[in-house]
Amino acid sequence: MNEQRKDILDMLAEGKITAAEAEQLIAALERAQPEAAPSLDARPKGRAKYLRVLVDTVENGEPGRVNVRVPLQLLRAGVRLAALIPPQALGQANAELNKSGVPFDLTQLKPEQLEALVEHLDEMTVEVDQPDAKVRVFCE
Amino acid sequence: MPQLLTVRVKRPDGRPIRIWVPVLPVVLVFSPVVALVVLVAAVACLVYRISVVRALGTGWRVISALPGTRVDIEQGRSAVLVTIR
């Protein structure tokens, strides 16, 4: 809808339509908005309930399949649980990560940032296609 | 809170094993153990200076969020399926 409104304003700026015509078109768009909204986004933000991980593999000629469904609510609860980890434990984990060649500071990872990440997971889809494996991560 | 845990294992010989675990009765049966675990967790929270109420609340939130979880792994003729309802 915003795109259509922008088109109208562009046409007005280019002199293709008059201000009155632009006003009429925008009014028509606003009238049509309640009916058009559901079709614009079939899966409204925040509606996804589960994170799905699907892995199809072929190992030694045998097909393998992993199908995991995790409620997003569980991820949110996990983030809150992670926030309870004492700083001493985080320090030790950081040291071990550094030792393994992963210079990652877990103390810089704030719960609110993780919650924002989980909130936006429903817009994410990851697909990896290999000749012997196919991985799909998405929310539903 | 989870009501039913279902475990299905398919062996390579094709014979399936199905286990249904009603969570609430099992928790009631093991309630002394559960109480002990909660007590130990509370002591650990005090040792590490974490709010006991906040920790127990978060733990309960995690348990409450478990229904709907499903893990299904198949490899060749073997398969394991775990669902929490």
Backbone of each chain as ProteinMPNN parsed JSONL, in Angstrom:
{"seq_chain_A": "MNEQRKDILDMLAEGKITAAEAEQLIAALERAQPEAAPSLDARPKGRAKYLRVLVDTVENGEPGRVNVRVPLQLLRAGVRLAALIPPQALGQANAELNKSGVPFDLTQLKPEQLEALVEHLDEMTVEVDQPDAKVRVFCE", "coords_chain_A": {"N_chain_A": [[0.829, -1.214, 0.0], [1.921, 1.253, 0.762], [3.717, 1.526, -1.275], [2.061, 1.963, -3.454], [0.964, 4.39, -2.73], [3.26, 5.92, -2.832], [3.77, 5.801, -5.554], [1.654, 7.326, -6.514], [2.277, 9.818, -5.43], [4.657, 10.244, -6.769], [3.746, 10.475, -9.382], [2.316, 12.798, -9.111], [4.379, 14.558, -8.516], [5.745, 14.468, -10.897], [3.993, 15.766, -12.495], [2.047, 14.436, -13.856], [-0.453, 13.96, -12.859], [-3.036, 15.939, -11.27], [-3.131, 17.817, -8.118], [-5.614, 17.468, -6.957], [-6.526, 15.146, -8.175], [-4.62, 13.378, -7.208], [-5.256, 13.424, -4.515], [-7.767, 12.255, -4.599], [-7.102, 9.697, -5.494], [-5.491, 8.771, -3.395], [-7.343, 8.789, -1.343], [-9.038, 6.826, -2.299], [-7.338, 4.653, -2.136], [-7.026, 4.45, 0.644], [-9.603, 3.779, 1.35], [-9.74, 1.265, 0.273], [-7.888, -0.101, 1.726], [-8.531, -1.646, 4.217], [-9.673, -4.001, 3.131], [-7.708, -4.934, 1.454], [-5.526, -5.448, 3.042], [-5.189, -8.142, 4.342], [-4.367, -9.767, 2.193], [-1.942, -8.752, 1.489], [-0.069, -9.509, 3.328], [0.144, -12.584, 4.075], [0.959, -13.966, 6.288], [0.835, -12.497, 9.078], [3.018, -10.368, 10.984], [4.455, -11.748, 13.88], [2.715, -13.804, 14.141], [3.756, -16.314, 13.716], [4.368, -19.451, 15.214], [6.024, -21.554, 15.608], [9.411, -22.715, 15.282], [10.885, -24.277, 12.626], [13.025, -26.899, 11.689], [14.284, -28.566, 9.055], [15.961, -31.276, 7.794], [17.263, -33.042, 5.175], [19.052, -35.812, 4.281], [21.524, -37.884, 2.643], [23.208, -40.586, 3.581], [25.77, -42.853, 3.172], [24.264, -44.072, 1.204], [21.844, -44.358, 2.436], [18.773, -42.84, 3.135], [18.258, -40.004, 5.209], [16.478, -38.17, 7.687], [15.718, -35.241, 9.421], [13.486, -33.682, 11.496], [12.548, -31.029, 13.166], [10.592, -29.307, 15.475], [10.178, -26.416, 17.18], [8.632, -24.565, 19.694], [8.294, -21.044, 19.422], [7.868, -19.68, 21.717], [9.249, -21.145, 23.542], [11.855, -20.569, 22.842], [11.914, -17.886, 23.564], [11.568, -18.137, 26.31], [13.896, -19.482, 26.843], [15.766, -17.518, 26.318], [15.293, -15.797, 28.441], [16.068, -17.479, 30.452], [18.753, -17.734, 29.878], [19.573, -15.242, 30.581], [19.893, -15.432, 33.248], [22.282, -16.585, 33.763], [25.161, -16.691, 35.728], [27.688, -14.09, 36.008], [30.276, -15.116, 36.432], [30.227, -17.622, 35.244], [29.792, -16.901, 32.605], [32.178, -15.592, 32.109], [33.974, -17.731, 32.256], [33.041, -19.257, 30.128], [33.582, -17.495, 28.022], [36.372, -17.502, 28.13], [36.899, -20.15, 27.404], [35.835, -20.147, 24.845], [37.531, -18.325, 23.598], [39.87, -19.785, 23.779], [39.295, -21.791, 22.017], [39.462, -20.489, 19.673], [37.426, -18.783, 19.069], [36.713, -15.689, 19.377], [34.538, -14.496, 21.16], [32.426, -12.43, 22.998], [30.376, -13.197, 25.448], [29.202, -11.7, 27.418], [28.468, -9.371, 26.286], [26.19, -9.886, 25.017], [23.017, -9.012, 25.18], [19.928, -9.676, 26.908], [17.645, -8.364, 25.89], [18.388, -7.852, 23.288], [18.551, -10.418, 22.271], [15.9, -11.162, 22.558], [14.7, -9.454, 20.734], [15.781, -10.522, 18.462], [14.584, -13.071, 18.413], [11.95, -12.254, 18.116], [11.95, -11.392, 15.494], [12.377, -13.653, 14.085], [10.401, -14.933, 12.652], [10.367, -13.891, 10.168], [12.356, -15.012, 8.867], [13.995, -17.225, 6.637], [15.933, -19.97, 5.94], [17.655, -21.681, 3.513], [19.47, -24.4, 2.473], [20.999, -25.998, -0.082], [22.437, -28.925, -1.06], [24.122, -31.474, -2.984], [23.929, -33.896, -1.543], [22.491, -33.238, 0.662], [19.868, -31.362, 2.195], [18.798, -28.482, 3.703], [16.439, -26.801, 5.634], [15.342, -23.977, 7.328], [12.862, -22.405, 9.023], [10.018, -20.364, 10.008], [6.723, -21.075, 11.245]], "CA_chain_A": [[0.0, 0.0, 0.0], [2.838, 2.378, 0.803], [4.315, 1.602, -2.603], [1.063, 2.6, -4.331], [0.887, 5.802, -2.315], [4.479, 6.548, -3.33], [3.581, 5.954, -7.006], [0.744, 8.463, -6.719], [3.026, 11.05, -5.141], [5.624, 10.409, -7.862], [3.009, 10.972, -10.551], [2.005, 14.194, -8.807], [5.633, 15.324, -8.629], [6.107, 14.551, -12.318], [2.989, 16.57, -13.173], [1.158, 13.583, -14.644], [-1.798, 14.135, -12.306], [-3.172, 17.168, -10.468], [-3.202, 17.566, -6.666], [-6.966, 16.965, -6.644], [-6.582, 13.731, -8.599], [-3.793, 12.614, -6.259], [-6.025, 13.307, -3.278], [-8.833, 11.267, -4.839], [-6.487, 8.36, -5.577], [-5.06, 8.363, -2.043], [-8.566, 8.487, -0.591], [-9.513, 5.513, -2.782], [-6.431, 3.643, -1.566], [-7.342, 4.309, 2.069], [-10.864, 3.037, 1.461], [-9.498, -0.133, -0.109], [-6.868, -0.672, 2.615], [-8.955, -2.726, 5.114], [-9.932, -5.241, 2.398], [-6.498, -5.425, 0.799], [-4.468, -5.764, 4.0], [-4.855, -9.538, 4.575], [-3.688, -10.387, 1.063], [-0.586, -8.238, 1.367], [0.812, -10.282, 4.192], [-0.645, -13.748, 4.448], [1.372, -14.397, 7.624], [1.164, -11.25, 9.757], [4.153, -10.412, 11.889], [4.148, -12.173, 15.232], [1.79, -14.93, 14.129], [4.477, -17.587, 13.668], [4.396, -20.05, 16.55], [7.063, -22.579, 15.723], [10.605, -22.7, 14.45], [11.031, -25.622, 12.055], [14.31, -27.234, 11.072], [14.141, -29.781, 8.261], [17.222, -31.685, 7.167], [17.193, -34.285, 4.397], [20.413, -36.197, 3.91], [21.764, -39.257, 2.162], [24.5, -41.04, 4.107], [26.058, -44.245, 2.797], [23.155, -44.576, 0.4], [20.606, -44.421, 3.213], [18.204, -41.503, 3.332], [18.046, -39.583, 6.596], [15.623, -36.984, 7.777], [15.548, -34.641, 10.759], [12.373, -32.739, 11.463], [12.442, -30.497, 14.529], [9.666, -28.171, 15.627], [10.375, -25.82, 18.511], [7.78, -23.369, 19.866], [9.047, -19.791, 19.598], [7.714, -19.323, 23.128], [10.337, -21.837, 24.25], [13.07, -19.781, 22.584], [11.82, -16.676, 24.396], [11.825, -18.554, 27.694], [15.322, -19.814, 26.902], [16.504, -16.243, 26.388], [15.168, -15.332, 29.834], [16.885, -18.382, 31.277], [20.162, -17.392, 29.613], [19.865, -13.988, 31.285], [20.179, -15.749, 34.654], [23.613, -17.189, 33.89], [26.005, -15.783, 36.51], [28.82, -13.518, 35.247], [31.462, -15.988, 36.524], [30.071, -18.681, 34.233], [29.992, -16.269, 31.293], [33.618, -15.355, 31.982], [34.617, -19.02, 31.941], [32.633, -19.631, 28.761], [34.349, -16.616, 27.126], [37.762, -17.983, 28.104], [36.934, -21.395, 26.618], [35.598, -19.778, 23.438], [38.788, -17.728, 23.123], [40.843, -20.872, 23.648], [38.924, -22.557, 20.818], [39.616, -19.639, 18.493], [36.193, -18.011, 18.818], [36.761, -14.549, 20.29], [33.166, -13.995, 21.293], [32.178, -11.995, 24.365], [28.97, -13.478, 25.765], [28.655, -10.686, 28.327], [27.943, -8.284, 25.458], [24.912, -10.331, 24.448], [21.984, -8.589, 26.12], [18.665, -10.413, 26.727], [16.699, -7.629, 25.04], [18.812, -8.041, 21.89], [18.155, -11.781, 21.893], [14.438, -11.176, 22.422], [14.401, -8.808, 19.449], [16.165, -11.507, 17.429], [13.53, -14.095, 18.376], [10.745, -11.601, 17.588], [12.038, -11.249, 14.042], [12.699, -14.939, 13.459], [9.335, -15.396, 11.754], [10.598, -13.36, 8.817], [13.594, -15.622, 8.383], [13.996, -18.543, 6.01], [17.269, -20.362, 5.5], [17.619, -22.906, 2.707], [20.787, -24.825, 1.993], [20.841, -27.118, -1.013], [23.67, -29.612, -1.456], [23.71, -32.699, -3.683], [23.585, -34.977, -0.61], [21.786, -32.732, 1.844], [19.025, -30.181, 2.01], [18.447, -27.95, 5.029], [15.49, -25.672, 5.615], [15.008, -23.43, 8.642], [11.849, -21.374, 8.82], [9.004, -20.289, 11.061], [5.365, -21.316, 10.726]], "C_chain_A": [[0.863, 1.264, 0.0], [3.47, 2.614, -0.563], [3.357, 2.316, -3.567], [0.937, 4.095, -4.015], [2.096, 6.578, -2.876], [4.357, 6.792, -4.849], [2.716, 7.171, -7.317], [1.494, 9.786, -6.508], [4.076, 11.325, -6.224], [4.949, 10.999, -9.098], [2.657, 12.443, -10.366], [3.247, 15.072, -8.99], [6.04, 15.488, -10.08], [5.092, 15.352, -13.129], [2.036, 15.765, -14.034], [-0.288, 13.688, -14.164], [-1.822, 15.422, -11.476], [-3.252, 16.791, -8.986], [-4.559, 16.988, -6.285], [-7.093, 15.49, -7.006], [-5.778, 12.843, -7.64], [-4.555, 12.377, -4.961], [-7.109, 12.238, -3.416], [-8.263, 9.842, -4.843], [-6.072, 7.851, -4.197], [-6.269, 8.008, -1.185], [-9.108, 7.116, -0.989], [-8.654, 4.382, -2.204], [-6.767, 3.372, -0.104], [-8.643, 3.552, 2.271], [-10.637, 1.552, 1.211], [-8.579, -0.848, 0.879], [-7.375, -1.812, 3.511], [-9.184, -4.047, 4.391], [-8.645, -5.818, 1.859], [-5.458, -5.928, 1.791], [-4.169, -7.252, 4.176], [-4.082, -10.177, 3.43], [-2.248, -9.911, 0.918], [0.394, -9.062, 2.19], [0.016, -11.461, 4.743], [-0.293, -14.228, 5.858], [1.794, -13.157, 8.41], [2.284, -11.457, 10.77], [3.715, -10.842, 13.286], [3.225, -13.367, 15.29], [2.506, -16.276, 14.164], [4.601, -18.138, 15.088], [5.564, -21.021, 16.727], [8.25, -22.284, 14.819], [10.795, -24.129, 13.94], [12.419, -25.764, 11.454], [14.12, -28.563, 10.358], [15.473, -30.088, 7.584], [16.985, -33.014, 6.446], [18.602, -34.621, 3.938], [20.429, -37.596, 3.305], [23.154, -39.633, 2.638], [24.673, -42.511, 3.822], [24.886, -44.872, 2.035], [21.831, -44.655, 1.137], [20.047, -43.018, 3.418], [17.998, -41.214, 4.831], [17.222, -38.321, 6.626], [15.538, -36.519, 9.228], [14.475, -33.579, 10.632], [12.15, -32.255, 12.896], [11.498, -29.301, 14.523], [9.788, -27.649, 17.058], [9.446, -24.607, 18.645], [8.651, -22.123, 20.077], [8.976, -19.312, 21.045], [8.832, -19.955, 23.964], [11.656, -21.089, 24.043], [13.07, -18.524, 23.454], [12.12, -17.009, 25.853], [13.302, -18.892, 27.868], [16.186, -18.563, 27.01], [16.467, -15.704, 27.81], [16.024, -16.182, 30.769], [18.367, -18.048, 31.11], [20.567, -16.119, 30.355], [20.231, -14.232, 32.745], [21.578, -16.335, 34.856], [24.525, -16.226, 34.648], [27.221, -15.303, 35.721], [30.076, -14.392, 35.284], [31.421, -17.053, 35.434], [30.3, -18.118, 32.833], [31.48, -16.015, 31.048], [34.36, -16.63, 31.601], [34.308, -19.455, 30.508], [33.404, -18.794, 27.731], [35.784, -17.109, 26.98], [37.88, -19.241, 27.243], [36.734, -21.108, 25.13], [36.863, -19.184, 22.83], [39.826, -18.803, 22.852], [40.581, -21.68, 22.37], [39.005, -21.717, 19.548], [38.356, -18.885, 18.125], [36.182, -16.829, 19.787], [35.401, -13.868, 20.413], [32.916, -13.64, 22.759], [30.686, -12.153, 24.687], [28.36, -12.411, 26.678], [28.062, -9.497, 27.553], [26.583, -8.62, 24.844], [23.807, -10.021, 25.451], [20.671, -9.342, 25.847], [17.695, -9.694, 25.794], [17.054, -7.758, 23.555], [18.383, -9.418, 21.395], [16.643, -11.862, 21.695], [14.018, -10.534, 21.103], [14.71, -9.762, 18.297], [15.075, -12.561, 17.278], [12.258, -13.511, 17.775], [10.756, -11.555, 16.067], [12.354, -12.556, 13.32], [11.647, -15.358, 12.437], [9.49, -14.864, 10.331], [11.791, -14.053, 8.161], [13.334, -16.992, 7.738], [15.415, -18.834, 5.547], [17.135, -21.662, 4.722], [19.015, -23.204, 2.209], [20.585, -26.071, 1.139], [22.201, -27.668, -1.393], [23.234, -30.889, -2.179], [23.266, -33.807, -2.725], [22.844, -34.495, 0.632], [20.981, -31.489, 1.507], [18.571, -29.728, 3.398], [17.486, -26.785, 4.849], [15.205, -25.256, 7.047], [14.014, -22.296, 8.405], [10.873, -21.364, 9.996], [7.629, -20.502, 10.455], [4.338, -21.015, 11.805]], "O_chain_A": [[0.553, 2.232, -0.695], [3.724, 3.753, -0.956], [3.767, 3.148, -4.376], [0.821, 4.934, -4.908], [1.973, 7.717, -3.327], [4.775, 7.831, -5.361], [2.992, 7.937, -8.241], [1.366, 10.73, -7.289], [4.352, 12.478, -6.557], [5.486, 11.885, -9.764], [2.689, 13.231, -11.311], [3.176, 16.171, -9.539], [6.608, 16.511, -10.462], [5.301, 15.592, -14.318], [1.302, 16.325, -14.848], [-1.227, 13.529, -14.944], [-0.785, 15.924, -11.042], [-3.415, 15.622, -8.635], [-4.655, 16.131, -5.407], [-7.674, 14.694, -6.268], [-6.182, 11.729, -7.306], [-4.513, 11.29, -4.384], [-7.345, 11.437, -2.511], [-8.85, 8.916, -4.282], [-6.265, 6.682, -3.863], [-6.235, 7.058, -0.403], [-9.572, 6.346, -0.148], [-9.153, 3.318, -1.838], [-6.793, 2.223, 0.337], [-8.789, 2.786, 3.223], [-11.253, 0.697, 1.846], [-8.502, -2.076, 0.869], [-6.727, -2.856, 3.573], [-8.924, -5.108, 4.957], [-8.482, -7.037, 1.802], [-4.603, -6.739, 1.436], [-2.995, -7.624, 4.165], [-3.232, -11.037, 3.662], [-1.427, -10.586, 0.297], [1.538, -9.278, 1.789], [-0.689, -11.342, 5.745], [-1.125, -14.821, 6.543], [2.971, -12.798, 8.413], [2.471, -12.54, 11.326], [2.714, -10.349, 13.807], [2.97, -13.899, 16.371], [1.927, -17.273, 14.596], [4.895, -17.405, 16.033], [6.024, -21.271, 17.84], [8.116, -21.69, 13.749], [10.859, -25.074, 14.727], [12.919, -24.855, 10.793], [13.827, -29.575, 10.994], [16.035, -29.244, 6.886], [16.553, -33.99, 7.058], [19.264, -33.812, 3.287], [19.482, -38.371, 3.439], [24.153, -39.085, 2.172], [23.825, -43.327, 4.185], [24.569, -46.049, 2.209], [20.806, -44.982, 0.54], [20.772, -42.111, 3.829], [17.611, -42.095, 5.6], [17.265, -37.507, 5.703], [15.313, -37.316, 10.139], [14.545, -32.696, 9.776], [11.624, -32.989, 13.732], [11.596, -28.41, 13.68], [9.526, -28.373, 18.018], [9.473, -23.717, 17.796], [9.627, -22.16, 20.826], [9.879, -18.638, 21.54], [9.295, -19.382, 24.951], [12.471, -20.99, 24.96], [14.101, -18.144, 24.01], [12.826, -16.272, 26.542], [13.889, -18.62, 28.916], [17.204, -18.552, 27.702], [17.473, -15.217, 28.326], [16.615, -15.689, 31.73], [19.135, -18.076, 32.071], [21.731, -15.932, 30.71], [20.803, -13.364, 33.404], [22.006, -16.554, 35.99], [24.653, -15.066, 34.257], [27.728, -16.024, 34.862], [30.847, -14.426, 34.325], [32.428, -17.349, 34.791], [30.916, -18.762, 31.984], [31.98, -16.194, 29.937], [35.248, -16.621, 30.749], [35.172, -19.945, 29.781], [33.829, -19.311, 26.698], [36.343, -17.136, 25.884], [38.819, -19.39, 26.462], [37.363, -21.725, 24.271], [37.224, -19.495, 21.695], [40.556, -18.761, 21.862], [41.506, -22.183, 21.732], [38.653, -22.189, 18.467], [38.223, -18.399, 17.001], [35.69, -16.96, 20.908], [35.161, -12.805, 19.839], [33.164, -14.45, 23.652], [29.854, -11.354, 24.257], [27.141, -12.24, 26.707], [27.268, -8.724, 28.088], [25.922, -7.774, 24.242], [23.682, -10.705, 26.467], [20.34, -9.613, 24.692], [17.003, -10.332, 25.001], [16.181, -7.774, 22.687], [17.919, -9.575, 20.266], [16.161, -12.539, 20.786], [13.097, -11.008, 20.437], [13.996, -9.802, 17.295], [14.686, -12.908, 16.163], [11.563, -14.184, 17.014], [9.711, -11.664, 15.426], [12.57, -12.574, 12.108], [11.957, -16.055, 11.471], [8.825, -15.332, 9.407], [12.18, -13.72, 7.042], [12.551, -17.796, 8.244], [16.022, -18.029, 4.842], [16.565, -22.633, 5.22], [19.663, -22.356, 1.596], [20.054, -27.078, 1.609], [23.023, -26.963, -1.978], [22.102, -31.34, -2.007], [22.35, -34.569, -3.034], [22.601, -35.276, 1.552], [21.359, -30.682, 0.658], [18.023, -30.517, 4.167], [17.701, -25.902, 4.018], [14.865, -26.092, 7.885], [14.3, -21.347, 7.674], [10.905, -22.241, 10.859], [7.39, -20.156, 9.298], [3.137, -21.154, 11.571]]}, "seq_chain_B": "MPQLLTVRVKRPDGRPIRIWVPVLPVVLVFSPVVALVVLVAAVACLVYRISVVRALGTGWRVISALPGTRVDIEQGRSAVLVTIR", "coords_chain_B": {"N_chain_B": [[1.415, -26.177, 30.759], [3.19, -29.213, 30.02], [1.314, -32.058, 28.977], [1.393, -34.609, 27.897], [3.923, -36.847, 26.995], [5.312, -38.24, 24.208], [7.032, -40.963, 22.947], [8.453, -42.506, 20.229], [10.04, -45.199, 18.866], [11.632, -46.59, 16.15], [12.92, -49.586, 15.283], [15.787, -51.006, 13.491], [14.947, -53.509, 12.575], [12.361, -53.077, 12.038], [10.449, -53.184, 14.017], [8.327, -51.282, 15.954], [8.554, -49.202, 18.909], [6.471, -47.812, 21.224], [5.954, -45.239, 23.5], [3.987, -43.715, 25.879], [3.917, -41.03, 27.979], [2.247, -39.806, 30.608], [2.489, -36.69, 31.832], [1.728, -35.239, 34.209], [0.763, -37.223, 36.199], [3.184, -38.653, 36.459], [4.905, -36.697, 37.441], [3.648, -36.247, 39.869], [4.023, -38.722, 41.126], [6.774, -38.719, 41.34], [7.107, -36.584, 43.003], [8.483, -36.131, 45.525], [11.167, -36.244, 44.685], [11.161, -34.204, 42.811], [10.658, -32.022, 44.48], [13.006, -32.043, 45.937], [14.87, -31.482, 43.946], [14.081, -28.896, 43.26], [14.662, -27.625, 45.635], [17.47, -27.923, 45.76], [18.106, -26.452, 43.494], [17.253, -23.936, 44.336], [19.059, -23.441, 46.415], [21.428, -23.393, 44.94], [20.933, -21.105, 43.423], [20.988, -19.176, 45.439], [23.643, -19.395, 46.223], [24.969, -18.507, 43.929], [24.025, -15.976, 43.829], [21.581, -15.339, 42.562], [18.277, -14.298, 41.865], [15.935, -16.221, 43.501], [13.177, -16.429, 43.121], [12.885, -15.314, 40.586], [14.401, -17.102, 39.09], [13.002, -19.53, 39.484], [10.571, -18.812, 38.376], [11.321, -18.373, 35.72], [12.182, -20.914, 35.047], [9.759, -22.29, 35.241], [8.443, -21.024, 33.177], [9.856, -21.953, 30.983], [9.224, -24.685, 31.109], [6.481, -24.531, 30.719], [6.412, -23.691, 28.126], [7.039, -25.834, 26.619], [5.057, -27.617, 25.38], [4.097, -28.665, 22.136], [6.504, -29.056, 21.087], [8.521, -30.954, 18.912], [10.476, -33.598, 17.87], [11.876, -35.302, 15.312], [13.615, -37.878, 14.026], [15.047, -39.634, 11.429], [16.836, -42.308, 10.135], [17.791, -44.22, 7.614], [16.38, -47.327, 8.21], [15.803, -46.883, 10.791], [14.231, -44.925, 13.329], [13.387, -42.141, 15.388], [11.0, -40.577, 17.329], [9.949, -37.849, 19.144], [7.502, -36.274, 20.925], [5.941, -33.517, 22.505], [3.08, -32.726, 24.194]], "CA_chain_B": [[2.29, -27.26, 31.205], [3.057, -30.401, 29.169], [0.389, -33.086, 29.465], [1.742, -35.95, 27.417], [5.188, -36.999, 26.266], [5.226, -39.445, 23.376], [8.31, -41.384, 22.358], [8.276, -43.629, 19.3], [11.332, -45.631, 18.34], [11.497, -47.635, 15.136], [14.198, -50.301, 15.203], [16.141, -51.402, 12.107], [14.171, -54.687, 12.146], [11.017, -52.623, 11.683], [9.505, -53.239, 15.145], [8.277, -49.981, 16.631], [8.267, -49.13, 20.344], [5.775, -46.548, 21.506], [5.818, -44.958, 24.933], [3.232, -42.5, 26.203], [4.186, -40.665, 29.385], [1.41, -38.713, 31.112], [3.458, -35.915, 32.623], [1.26, -34.859, 35.547], [0.864, -38.342, 37.147], [4.592, -38.994, 36.705], [5.443, -35.655, 38.33], [3.085, -36.485, 41.207], [4.698, -39.895, 41.689], [8.15, -38.342, 41.672], [7.073, -35.263, 43.644], [9.58, -35.915, 46.487], [12.405, -35.965, 43.936], [10.989, -32.862, 42.218], [10.826, -31.049, 45.579], [14.437, -32.015, 46.267], [15.552, -30.785, 42.843], [13.754, -27.465, 43.398], [15.419, -27.146, 46.795], [18.883, -27.818, 45.352], [18.184, -25.319, 42.552], [17.124, -22.701, 45.129], [20.338, -23.249, 47.112], [22.403, -22.987, 43.911], [20.634, -19.7, 43.089], [21.475, -18.339, 46.542], [25.115, -19.424, 46.177], [25.424, -17.677, 42.802], [23.38, -14.669, 43.981], [20.53, -15.149, 41.547], [16.963, -14.248, 42.508], [15.299, -17.553, 43.477], [11.835, -16.281, 42.537], [13.051, -15.081, 39.143], [14.897, -18.339, 38.489], [11.922, -20.517, 39.458], [9.591, -18.31, 37.406], [11.836, -18.61, 34.37], [12.141, -22.369, 34.845], [8.363, -22.647, 34.989], [8.123, -20.502, 31.846], [10.457, -22.888, 30.012], [8.423, -25.925, 31.122], [5.167, -24.218, 30.14], [6.541, -23.449, 26.682], [7.437, -27.072, 25.947], [4.067, -28.245, 24.497], [4.24, -28.315, 20.72], [7.85, -29.436, 20.641], [8.524, -32.231, 18.197], [11.78, -33.948, 17.298], [11.679, -36.505, 14.506], [14.88, -38.205, 13.357], [14.995, -40.901, 10.687], [18.059, -42.669, 9.416], [17.572, -45.554, 7.045], [15.172, -47.986, 8.711], [15.627, -46.516, 12.207], [13.627, -43.599, 13.514], [13.009, -41.745, 16.751], [10.093, -39.423, 17.326], [9.592, -37.379, 20.489], [6.581, -35.123, 20.866], [5.429, -33.046, 23.797], [1.786, -32.034, 23.998]], "C_chain_B": [[2.106, -28.487, 30.307], [2.126, -31.438, 29.796], [0.862, -34.487, 29.116], [3.049, -35.921, 26.63], [5.095, -38.308, 25.489], [6.594, -39.746, 22.774], [8.028, -42.587, 21.464], [9.634, -43.97, 18.697], [11.079, -46.751, 17.342], [12.854, -48.296, 14.975], [14.506, -50.671, 13.759], [15.363, -52.623, 11.624], [12.704, -54.334, 11.881], [10.033, -52.619, 12.83], [9.474, -51.895, 15.871], [8.027, -50.134, 18.138], [7.607, -47.784, 20.582], [5.607, -46.396, 23.01], [5.048, -43.654, 25.099], [3.46, -42.2, 27.679], [3.251, -39.52, 29.784], [2.208, -37.921, 32.152], [2.982, -35.677, 34.06], [1.309, -36.03, 36.542], [2.309, -38.704, 37.468], [5.226, -37.98, 37.659], [4.927, -35.859, 39.751], [3.781, -37.656, 41.891], [6.107, -39.519, 42.163], [8.219, -36.991, 42.411], [8.147, -35.078, 44.728], [10.898, -35.562, 45.796], [12.338, -34.557, 43.344], [11.216, -31.787, 43.286], [12.302, -30.907, 45.934], [15.227, -31.243, 45.203], [15.32, -29.279, 42.952], [14.547, -26.858, 44.546], [16.891, -26.933, 46.443], [19.061, -26.621, 44.414], [18.121, -23.99, 43.306], [18.433, -22.398, 45.865], [21.411, -22.769, 46.123], [22.201, -21.523, 43.524], [21.177, -18.767, 44.169], [22.997, -18.252, 46.522], [25.626, -18.477, 45.092], [24.726, -16.316, 42.76], [22.419, -14.354, 42.829], [19.196, -15.154, 42.284], [16.26, -15.604, 42.365], [13.938, -17.472, 42.792], [11.929, -16.141, 41.027], [13.489, -16.368, 38.434], [13.785, -19.38, 38.389], [10.85, -20.104, 38.442], [10.029, -18.59, 35.979], [11.831, -20.105, 34.044], [10.737, -22.843, 34.52], [7.938, -22.192, 33.589], [8.661, -21.437, 30.753], [9.614, -24.161, 29.932], [7.069, -25.687, 30.451], [5.224, -24.058, 28.624], [6.856, -24.728, 25.911], [6.363, -27.69, 25.034], [4.171, -27.737, 23.064], [5.603, -28.693, 20.177], [7.799, -30.823, 19.997], [9.907, -32.442, 17.599], [11.627, -35.29, 16.6], [12.974, -36.769, 13.731], [14.756, -39.578, 12.707], [16.333, -41.128, 10.023], [17.893, -44.097, 8.914], [16.278, -46.146, 7.565], [14.924, -47.693, 10.189], [15.023, -45.12, 12.306], [13.298, -43.375, 14.987], [12.116, -40.512, 16.64], [9.74, -39.08, 18.776], [8.665, -36.178, 20.323], [6.119, -34.783, 22.288], [4.14, -32.289, 23.53], [1.34, -31.366, 25.29]], "O_chain_B": [[0.988, -28.774, 29.877], [2.156, -31.66, 31.007], [0.752, -35.419, 29.911], [3.249, -35.099, 25.737], [4.828, -39.362, 26.067], [7.225, -38.879, 22.169], [7.43, -43.569, 21.904], [10.289, -43.121, 18.092], [10.401, -47.733, 17.647], [13.825, -47.651, 14.579], [13.622, -50.658, 12.902], [15.134, -52.779, 10.425], [11.905, -55.205, 11.539], [8.914, -52.128, 12.685], [10.507, -51.43, 16.35], [7.371, -51.078, 18.577], [8.131, -46.744, 20.184], [5.17, -47.319, 23.698], [5.414, -42.625, 24.532], [3.21, -43.053, 28.53], [3.442, -38.387, 29.344], [2.55, -38.438, 33.215], [3.735, -35.886, 35.011], [1.846, -35.86, 37.636], [2.631, -39.024, 38.613], [5.981, -38.344, 38.561], [5.663, -35.671, 40.72], [4.093, -37.597, 43.08], [6.562, -39.939, 43.227], [9.265, -36.344, 42.435], [8.685, -33.978, 44.855], [11.646, -34.699, 46.258], [13.319, -33.813, 43.368], [11.874, -30.777, 43.036], [12.79, -29.808, 46.198], [16.125, -30.462, 45.517], [16.241, -28.485, 42.762], [15.041, -25.734, 44.453], [17.482, -25.907, 46.78], [20.034, -25.874, 44.52], [18.831, -23.041, 42.973], [18.864, -21.247, 45.932], [22.192, -21.866, 46.422], [23.168, -20.788, 43.321], [21.745, -17.715, 43.873], [23.574, -17.193, 46.767], [26.588, -17.738, 45.301], [24.829, -15.591, 41.771], [22.445, -13.28, 42.227], [19.007, -15.928, 43.223], [16.022, -16.075, 41.253], [13.587, -18.333, 41.986], [11.167, -16.757, 40.281], [13.021, -16.685, 37.34], [13.629, -20.036, 37.359], [10.293, -20.947, 37.739], [9.227, -18.989, 35.135], [11.519, -20.511, 32.925], [10.538, -23.684, 33.643], [7.177, -22.877, 32.905], [8.004, -21.675, 29.74], [9.322, -24.658, 28.844], [6.575, -26.536, 29.71], [4.231, -24.26, 27.926], [6.931, -24.708, 24.682], [6.717, -28.244, 23.993], [4.315, -26.539, 22.819], [5.837, -28.659, 18.969], [7.123, -31.731, 20.481], [10.438, -31.572, 16.909], [11.287, -36.293, 17.229], [13.371, -35.97, 12.884], [14.402, -40.559, 13.362], [16.892, -40.216, 9.413], [17.861, -45.05, 9.693], [15.206, -45.564, 7.396], [13.96, -48.188, 10.773], [15.279, -44.253, 11.47], [12.976, -44.31, 15.72], [12.439, -39.544, 15.951], [9.285, -39.938, 19.532], [9.008, -35.196, 19.665], [5.94, -35.658, 23.135], [4.108, -31.341, 22.746], [0.282, -30.738, 25.327]]}, "name": "protein", "num_of_chains": 2, "seq": "MNEQRKDILDMLAEGKITAAEAEQLIAALERAQPEAAPSLDARPKGRAKYLRVLVDTVENGEPGRVNVRVPLQLLRAGVRLAALIPPQALGQANAELNKSGVPFDLTQLKPEQLEALVEHLDEMTVEVDQPDAKVRVFCEMPQLLTVRVKRPDGRPIRIWVPVLPVVLVFSPVVALVVLVAAVACLVYRISVVRALGTGWRVISALPGTRVDIEQGRSAVLVTIR"}
